[in-house]
Amino acid sequence: MTASTFQAIDPTTGSAFGDQIPEMSASDVAGLISKAVATKSTFANTTPKERAAALRAIGESIESAREKLIEITMRETALPNGRLTGELSRTVFQLEQFAKLVESGAHYQAIIDRPDANWIPAPRPDIRKSNQALGVAGIFAASNFPFAFSIIGGDSASALAAGCPVVVKAHPSHPNTCREMHKAVVAGLAKVGISADVFALVEGVNPEITHWIASHPDITAIGFTGSGKVGKILMDISSKREVPIPVYAEMGSLNPVFFSPKALSEKAADLAKAAIDSATLGSGQFCTKPGILIVPTGVEGDVFVAEVESYLSTIAVAPLLNKGIADRFTSAIAELAKSSVLKTFAGKATEGGFGVSPTVFIVDWADAFKNKELLEEHFGPTTVIVRADYSKFLDVALKLEGQLTAALHVSAGED
């Protein structure tokens, strides 16, 4: 590998895998955006029927490449065949759902106010409103869903459905997957006579690429799924542009889970196992992972915590998706473990590659609220058990920021 190329890394071994991929320059990125801009009027003016046909053609092309895509992605992500098989089907399903939406015309959200000479307080003219394609969308592929949230995931599919050309940043931890998927997408577009410039792939590991895309004056919207840190960078870039643009971002979330004493008295072991299974599913790399478990003080909560410790000691997880995630996880866990207010449980270590140990922290609510790093998303197989008096659960909930999900485990008949 040279300074001008990069390679994927196999998470199970830490060894290089796949093509030597050229690092794109600022002028390369600008050139792709310019080509996309040249297609925007033609693409925006395609009929709903034509756009639906394009989305379906992309789906068919992806299906044709299914076997090769899964083979490559398993090497780049260490995700199992079953998981990737289901995710690829979901990706094709998303395209079909957007095709149906476009055919229905619902995406226009059209409003027509007919003229009325007798309208009060003044005669009303014919007023019509509908959604229109914004222009070229800049999309950033996510690491943890190499199909469904990557280059032709929901963000790109929705942009294409709206009639917006896409300039998408390939994720550097699965670049060969992105390359193969890009081939499938442009092949699908070609089947229905749409230019490959409608779907441009940007490749590279240089963090400046994010700025080149988001700050380019011809990019009119951003789609992003990932960390709060990068999401805030994108929003900051947008706000400082001469003409700010919308940033559609799904960022970090703790997804709190609350357990009532009665629920724990009935099935503490089952709930402990379910909580840890959920926190370590996909090695804890889902955006809906339960990152904080609110457990009541008292004997019922004590039993739950003991069950967590016992079960966690038997658990090992697959390697993390890339070196960056593994390094950040290891660093965060080591830093948190230094705190005198925490108790720590660990599972089995996964050796080699980007392997880590699943880890659970236990802390009282008063201490957690004083240590904000405990109330931040930590991507990977970890969760924080927060002990609080059951009567204070609502106070805890109100002090947490907005979340993607929240769950309550209560007994039958509890309010």
Secondary structure, 3 states (H helix, E strand, C coil): CCCCEEEEECCCCCCEEEEEEECCCHHHHHHHHHHHHHHHHHHHCCCHHHHHHHHHHHHHHHHHCHHHHHHHHHHHHCCCHHHHHHHHHHHHHHHHHHHHHHHHCHHHCCEEECCECCCCCCCECCEEECCCCCCEEEEECCCCCCCCCCCCCHHHHHHHHHCCCEEEECCCCCHHHHHHHHHHHHHHHHHCCCCHHHEEEECCCCCHHHHHHHCCCCEEEEEEECCHHHHHHHHHHHHHCCCCCCEEEECCCCCCEEECHHHHHHHHHHHHHHHHHHHHHHHHCCCCCCCEEEEECCHHHHHHHHHHHHHHCCCCCCCCCCHHHHHHHHHHHHHHHCCCCCEEEECCCCCCCCCCCCEEEEEEHHHHHHCHHHHCCCCCCEEEEEEECHHHHHHHHHHCCCCCCCEEECCCCCC
